[in-house]
Amino acid sequence: MTEILTENKAPDKKQVIYSAIQPSGNITLGNYIGALRNFSLFEDKESLFCVADLHSLTVRQDPAQLRKRSQSLAALYIACGLDPEKNVIYCQSHVPQHAELAWILNCYTYMGELNRMTQFKDKSQKHADNINAGLFTYPVLMAADILLYQTNIVPVGLDQKQHVEICRDIAQRFNGVYGDVFQIPEPYIRKTTAKIMSLSEPTKKMSKSDPDESFVSLFDEPDVIRRKIKRAVTDSEAEIRFDPENKPGVSNLLTILSALKNTTIEEVEKELSGLGYGALKEAAAETIVTEFAPIQSRYKEILADKTYLPNILKENAARAQYMALKTLRKVYKKVGLYQP
């Protein structure tokens, strides 16, 4: 049975952390609070942060936009505080060993396992005109991503836990035949991760696929952020109180404030006690603007330098390939592929 690591049970030795995000355009406030803002948790680990551009191909892409978004995400990793000298920040397609290992692992993955994957069912409904084989075997490529680096820990949300489970199953099956080839990874699920909801439908999770007014983007200008928060749905009452069931809009704004200010919701409620929703929205908007300002400034600096990011990605891809080849050569030898 898979052990889920939480903040209350942290790893006790230096281990490999692997995280990947698709370059799908806007990064929402929810993405930032749930993932990007937590990079500092892994500063003492061997950390790889991947721009998962190969995974993006399961949906038809505009080639120029995909290239632009891949650069943008890599720049954002750095702007959010990741040091490319201490962490491996790279594009998935720059390390061909991902695709090579994925093919071998496909031969050790069963159709029934892939048929049970919730994400395949969900995406098949959303993209009924493009139910491709890549969408079906997506979890195998994800398993290759993770296993290629002998990963110990994969930070994920609960919705991605199933992908780590099948990765573990594939690794254990392969190890059962050939010995201890792969490290068996564990999912890392933060116990106190804040769930950020839609501004227009606060009973739903914030998503970049929703209408623009429903989410705050990491790239939104200050005036845009203030306008979106000002229009956020609340309720007809006037009391600032955390009550997700009866006051989801107000509760969402309190959650945002609590997460960004690194304080408890109770403390935020106390600070705003006796004030109206206007004060709550103003506090939320200004906190977001202040949080995003240095990130946006650094992001623009990175993209303005036409040589910095390409050089970083080239150097980091070489580092990733060096690590990946050690695993892949071992796999090739185990399965009997001739290597002169």
Backbone hydrogen bonds, N-H to C=O, Kabsch-Sander energy under -0.5 kcal/mol:
donor,donor_aa,acceptor,acceptor_aa,energy
4,I,2,T,-0.5
5,L,3,E,-0.6
5,L,187,P,-2.2
9,K,6,T,-2.0
17,I,46,E,-2.8
18,Y,153,I,-2.1
19,S,48,L,-2.2
21,I,50,C,-2.1
24,S,22,Q,-2.0
26,N,24,S,-0.6
28,T,26,N,-0.6
29,L,216,V,-2.3
32,Y,28,T,-2.4
33,I,29,L,-2.7
34,G,30,G,-2.5
35,A,31,N,-2.3
36,L,31,N,-1.2
37,R,32,Y,-3.0
38,N,35,A,-1.9
39,F,36,L,-1.3
41,L,38,N,-2.0
42,F,39,F,-2.0
43,E,40,S,-1.2
45,K,42,F,-1.8
46,E,15,Q,-2.3
47,S,45,K,-1.0
48,L,17,I,-2.5
49,F,88,V,-3.3
50,C,19,S,-3.0
50,C,48,L,-0.5
51,V,90,Y,-2.7
52,A,21,I,-2.2
52,A,50,C,-0.9
53,D,51,V,-2.4
56,S,52,A,-0.8
57,L,53,D,-0.5
57,L,54,L,-1.3
58,T,55,H,-1.4
59,V,56,S,-1.7
66,L,62,D,-2.6
67,R,63,P,-2.2
68,K,64,A,-2.1
69,R,65,Q,-2.9
70,S,66,L,-2.2
71,Q,67,R,-1.9
72,S,68,K,-2.2
73,L,69,R,-2.4
74,A,70,S,-2.0
75,A,71,Q,-2.4
76,L,72,S,-2.1
77,Y,73,L,-2.4
78,I,74,A,-1.5
79,A,75,A,-2.6
80,C,76,L,-2.1
81,G,78,I,-1.8
82,L,77,Y,-1.8
86,K,83,D,-1.0
87,N,83,D,-2.3
88,V,47,S,-2.6
89,I,87,N,-0.9
90,Y,49,F,-1.8
90,Y,88,V,-0.6
92,Q,51,V,-2.5
94,H,91,C,-1.6
95,V,92,Q,-1.7
98,H,95,V,-2.0
100,E,96,P,-1.8
101,L,97,Q,-2.6
102,A,98,H,-1.9
103,W,99,A,-1.7
104,I,100,E,-1.4
105,L,101,L,-2.8
106,N,102,A,-1.9
107,C,103,W,-0.9
107,C,104,I,-0.9
108,Y,105,L,-1.8
109,T,106,N,-1.2
113,E,110,Y,-0.5
114,L,110,Y,-1.7
115,N,111,M,-2.4
116,R,112,G,-1.0
116,R,113,E,-0.5
117,M,114,L,-1.3
121,K,117,M,-1.4
122,D,118,T,-2.4
123,K,119,Q,-2.9
124,S,120,F,-1.9
125,Q,121,K,-1.3
126,K,122,D,-1.6
127,H,123,K,-2.4
128,A,125,Q,-0.6
130,N,127,H,-2.2
132,N,130,N,-1.5
136,F,132,N,-1.3
137,T,133,A,-2.5
140,V,137,T,-1.3
141,L,137,T,-1.5
142,M,138,Y,-2.2
143,A,139,P,-2.0
144,A,140,V,-2.3
145,D,141,L,-2.5
146,I,142,M,-1.9
147,L,143,A,-3.0
148,L,144,A,-2.2
149,Y,146,I,-0.9
150,Q,147,L,-1.7
151,T,146,I,-1.4
152,N,16,V,-2.0
153,I,16,V,-2.2
154,V,186,E,-2.4
156,V,188,Y,-2.0
160,Q,157,G,-1.8
161,K,157,G,-0.5
161,K,158,L,-0.9
163,H,160,Q,-0.9
164,V,160,Q,-1.2
165,E,161,K,-2.0
166,I,162,Q,-2.1
167,C,163,H,-1.7
168,R,164,V,-2.4
169,D,165,E,-2.1
170,I,166,I,-2.6
171,A,167,C,-2.5
172,Q,168,R,-2.7
173,R,169,D,-2.1
174,F,170,I,-2.5
175,N,171,A,-2.8
176,G,172,Q,-2.0
177,V,173,R,-1.0
177,V,174,F,-0.8
178,Y,174,F,-2.6
179,G,175,N,-2.4
181,V,179,G,-2.1
186,E,152,N,-2.6
188,Y,154,V,-2.6
189,I,5,L,-2.3
189,I,187,P,-0.6
190,R,188,Y,-0.6
193,T,190,R,-1.0
196,I,194,A,-0.7
198,S,201,E,-0.6
198,S,204,K,-3.1
199,L,214,S,-2.9
204,K,201,E,-2.7
206,M,196,I,-2.6
210,D,207,S,-1.4
214,S,211,P,-2.4
215,F,212,D,-1.2
217,S,215,F,-0.5
218,L,27,I,-3.1
220,D,217,S,-1.6
224,V,221,E,-0.6
225,I,221,E,-2.3
226,R,222,P,-2.5
227,R,223,D,-2.1
228,K,224,V,-2.5
229,I,225,I,-2.5
230,K,226,R,-2.2
231,R,227,R,-1.5
232,A,229,I,-1.2
233,V,199,L,-2.7
241,R,239,E,-1.1
243,D,241,R,-0.8
243,D,247,K,-0.5
247,K,243,D,-3.9
251,S,247,K,-2.6
252,N,248,P,-2.0
253,L,249,G,-1.8
254,L,250,V,-2.2
255,T,251,S,-2.2
256,I,252,N,-2.3
257,L,253,L,-2.3
258,S,254,L,-2.6
259,A,255,T,-2.6
260,L,256,I,-2.4
261,K,257,L,-2.1
262,N,258,S,-0.5
262,N,259,A,-0.6
263,T,258,S,-2.1
268,V,264,T,-1.7
269,E,265,I,-2.7
270,K,266,E,-2.1
271,E,267,E,-2.1
272,L,268,V,-1.8
273,S,270,K,-0.9
275,L,272,L,-2.2
280,L,276,G,-1.5
281,K,277,Y,-2.7
282,E,278,G,-2.3
283,A,279,A,-2.4
284,A,280,L,-2.3
285,A,281,K,-2.7
286,E,282,E,-2.5
287,T,283,A,-1.9
288,I,284,A,-2.1
289,V,285,A,-2.6
290,T,286,E,-2.3
291,E,287,T,-2.1
292,F,288,I,-2.6
293,A,289,V,-1.8
295,I,291,E,-0.5
296,Q,292,F,-3.0
297,S,293,A,-2.2
298,R,294,P,-2.3
299,Y,295,I,-2.6
300,K,296,Q,-2.1
301,E,297,S,-1.8
302,I,298,R,-2.3
303,L,299,Y,-2.1
304,A,300,K,-1.7
305,D,301,E,-1.1
306,K,304,A,-0.9
309,L,305,D,-0.8
311,N,307,T,-2.0
312,I,308,Y,-2.4
313,L,309,L,-2.8
314,K,310,P,-2.0
315,E,311,N,-2.6
316,N,312,I,-2.8
317,A,313,L,-2.1
318,A,314,K,-1.6
319,R,315,E,-1.7
320,A,316,N,-2.5
321,Q,317,A,-2.7
322,Y,318,A,-2.1
323,M,319,R,-1.7
324,A,320,A,-2.9
325,L,321,Q,-2.9
326,K,322,Y,-1.0
327,T,323,M,-1.0
328,L,324,A,-2.6
329,R,325,L,-2.7
330,K,326,K,-1.1
331,V,327,T,-2.2
332,Y,328,L,-2.9
333,K,329,R,-2.1
334,K,330,K,-2.2
335,V,331,V,-2.4
336,G,332,Y,-1.0
337,L,332,Y,-2.3
